[in-house]
């Protein structure tokens, strides 16, 4: 996750892959440094969920994607984030995203 807002715990997460493989990012900075993560972006009023996950997927992986299916929403509590002055309660909206083909 990059550029997490400290005021909103709401994020959209994209799962790029299928039953045999999944695309993950190695985080180089931030609270998840040297760990692998899915494409994740804060939800804002400036973009739809689809736009947000597509933009962050392209930024983090170079892949153009579109939402295929919304899986659901889950609330997580991560107490260790308090030491980093980040929200300890996160709400993630999970999406399956597919590669966007330019035809």
C-alpha positions as CSV (number, residue, x, y, z in Angstrom):
1,X,0.0,0.0,0.0
2,X,1.4,3.4,-0.9
3,X,0.4,6.9,0.1
4,X,-2.1,5.6,2.7
5,X,-4.3,8.4,4.0
6,X,-4.2,8.7,7.8
7,X,-7.9,9.8,7.9
8,X,-9.6,7.0,6.0
9,X,-9.3,3.3,6.7
10,X,-11.0,2.3,3.4
11,X,-8.9,0.6,0.6
12,X,-9.6,-1.2,-2.6
13,X,-7.5,-4.3,-3.3
14,X,-7.0,-5.9,-6.6
15,X,-6.2,-9.6,-7.1
16,X,-4.5,-10.2,-10.4
17,X,-4.3,-13.8,-11.3
18,X,-6.2,-17.1,-11.6
19,X,-6.2,-20.5,-9.8
20,X,-2.5,-21.1,-10.7
21,X,-0.8,-17.7,-10.3
22,X,-1.1,-14.3,-8.7
23,X,0.7,-11.0,-9.2
24,X,2.3,-9.5,-6.1
25,X,4.3,-6.4,-5.5
26,X,7.4,-6.2,-3.4
27,X,7.0,-3.1,-1.2
28,X,10.2,-1.1,-1.2
29,X,9.1,1.6,1.3
30,X,6.5,2.2,4.0
31,X,5.1,0.0,6.7
32,X,5.2,-3.1,4.5
33,X,8.8,-2.7,3.3
34,X,10.4,-5.9,2.0
35,X,7.1,-7.7,2.1
36,X,4.8,-8.7,-0.8
37,X,1.4,-7.1,-1.2
38,X,-1.5,-7.0,-3.6
39,X,-2.2,-3.9,-5.6
40,X,-3.9,-1.7,-3.0
41,X,-5.1,1.9,-3.1
42,X,-7.0,4.2,-0.7
43,X,-10.6,4.9,-1.7
44,X,-11.2,8.5,-2.5
45,X,-14.1,10.6,-3.8
46,X,-12.0,11.5,-6.9
47,X,-12.2,8.1,-8.6
48,X,-14.5,5.1,-8.8
49,X,-13.3,1.8,-7.3
50,X,-12.6,0.5,-10.8
51,X,-10.5,3.6,-11.6
52,X,-8.6,3.4,-8.3
53,X,-7.6,-0.2,-8.7
54,X,-6.8,0.2,-12.4
55,X,-4.6,3.2,-11.7
56,X,-2.7,1.6,-8.8
57,X,-2.3,-1.7,-10.7
58,X,-0.7,0.2,-13.6
59,X,1.5,2.3,-11.3
60,X,2.7,-0.7,-9.2
61,X,2.9,-3.4,-11.9
62,X,2.8,-1.7,-15.3
63,X,-0.3,-3.8,-16.2
64,X,-3.6,-2.3,-17.6
65,X,-6.5,-4.0,-15.8
66,X,-10.2,-3.9,-15.4
67,X,-12.4,-5.3,-12.6
68,X,-13.8,-8.7,-13.4
69,X,-15.7,-9.4,-10.1
70,X,-16.1,-7.9,-6.7
71,X,-15.4,-10.5,-4.0
72,X,-16.5,-8.7,-0.9
73,X,-15.3,-6.5,2.0
74,X,-13.4,-7.3,5.1
75,X,-12.4,-5.3,8.2
76,X,-8.9,-6.0,9.5
77,X,-7.3,-4.8,12.8
78,X,-3.5,-4.5,12.7
79,X,-2.3,-3.2,16.1
80,X,1.4,-2.8,14.9
81,X,0.3,0.0,12.6
82,X,-0.3,2.3,15.7
83,X,3.5,2.7,16.2
84,X,3.7,4.0,12.6
85,X,0.8,6.5,13.3
86,X,-1.4,4.7,10.7
87,X,-5.0,3.5,11.3
88,X,-5.0,0.2,13.0
89,X,-8.4,-0.7,11.6
90,X,-8.6,-1.2,7.8
91,X,-11.5,-1.9,5.6
92,X,-10.6,-3.6,2.3
93,X,-12.8,-4.0,-0.7
94,X,-11.5,-7.0,-2.7
95,X,-11.8,-7.2,-6.5
96,X,-10.6,-9.7,-9.0
97,X,-9.0,-7.8,-11.9
98,X,-8.1,-9.1,-15.3
99,X,-5.6,-7.8,-17.9
100,X,-7.1,-5.2,-20.2
101,X,-6.4,-6.1,-23.8
102,X,-6.0,-3.2,-26.3
103,X,-7.7,-4.5,-29.5
